[in-house]
Amino acid sequence: MQESPFKGKTGLTRVWNAFHYSMAGLAAAYRNEDAFRQEAWLAAVLIPLALFLPVGALGKALMIASVLLVIIVELVNSALEATVDRISLDHHHLAKRAKDIGSAAVFVALVNVVVVWGLILFA
């Protein structure tokens, strides 16, 4: 079985293609995933807020990183859910488990935001 014909690209062509695939993925997530849209708006508020709060550079970096982690985990969760749905829309305990675990990962990332921001702002 042959791999993707795009695997042979190298150099700037590969970087350019990867950039476009990434932008298409972000657009698809924003267009099709309500949770991603909500978290993107949350990031649009929290990241500038972190930059303007009177905390040190390390605190700002941790606050921003914790928010970006939510975006990353949500993207992976959305990809996992799309893959499970692509395989079958039938109810199956393993499909439910995969989706629940992906959701749990997003939840843990959101708890991480609360903990990191709380420790930096109130400790």
Secondary structure by P-SEA (a helix, b strand, c coil): cccccccccccaaaaaaaaaaaaaaaaaaaaccaaaaaaaaaaacaaaaaaaccccaaaaaaaaaaaaaaaaaaaaaaaaaaaaaaacccccaaaaaaaaaaaaaaaaaaaaaaaaaaaaccc
